Amino acid sequence: MTGVSLLPGDSERPTLKTIAAETGLAIATVSRALKDAPDIGEETKKRVRETAERLGYRPNRAGVRLRTGKTNVIALTLSTEADVMNHTSKLLYSIAESLRGTAYHLVVTPFFPDQDPMDPIRYIVETGSADGVVLNQTQPDDPRVRYLAEHGFPFVTHGRTDMGISHPYFDFDNEEFGRIAVRELVARGRKRLLLIPPPRAHSYAGHMITGFANEAALLGATFEVTDEISSDSGAMAVEAYVTNRMGRLPRIDGIVCGSTTSAMAAVAGSENTGLQIVRDFDLVSKEAINFLHRFRRGIIVVKEDVGQAGHFIARALMAAIERRAPELGQYLERPSGADDGLPSDTLKNSILPTGDIT
């Protein structure tokens, strides 16, 4: 039997030369394929990555750093307050999946509620512990973006900013989500609407509130935007708030939520007052994984494709690190519509309310 032994502890580790021999490609081609170079065809990249994975290839990071000053590390900074059921876990998986078989690997750098979000950013830049950074939960005027731009450090954001700095990003059109949510609720005869928005400091909160408020005013619906809780508040806080609000007149009959957990908690809070979804109220939420219809059929769901976001972010950041033009530097995902998970209009009509709720 010929070939390279890959048993743990072997002194011979697979190298670029090993992959080149297996694929019949030049070493330089293998190296560029692993870096996602645009002049290498997708089929070649796929063949190189599959071979690298099969052989158990791992770049010698110490050697790479000595030769090039690079770490082949991408850092994703995350707040520990992030809702584990929202897009965060899906985003993490999709970025890691997109880096699979490339020269890069992903590390997660957390920051805590009592910590300055700038701390991990400064650490990464000052120590050179990563080649690029992924940021989410962006703010309109985000000090992390300003710092990274001033230091010429490669980064991509999941979310937009509004600070006069052009940078690569992927974002979901939350303004359009707010509009779609209101249209869906009004089409079902709902007249008094409540938005549980994201934390006000985040860019996408402003986008969602704008779309929700403008569409509600356009369609003549009465609406409220709560500032007592957010879609990132704990489930108990959201449930308690909605229980209290649904127990007061004039009663809300349509709710819009910015996260899976807040949607579930809002349904629970409404049910605490004896109300039933679809019959007495409707609720619209966005989600990145198929979950809400398993919790309650009738929740109106707008899909957010975080898998696409992760793929885009990974490729854009590799391009930024390699100092080459990305295929596309900025992308805004537009939601395509909503689904309530109910099987037919016949069933819907059988459980919709027949009169106004006071």
Helices and strands as residue ranges (DSSP letters): H 16-23, H 27-34, H 42-55, H 61-68, E 73-79, H 87-99, E 105-111, H 118-127, E 132-136, H 143-150, E 155-158, E 169-172, H 174-187, E 192-196, H 203-219, E 222-225, H 235-246, E 254-257, H 260-271, E 282-287, H 292-295, E 300-303, H 306-321, E 330-333, H 345-351
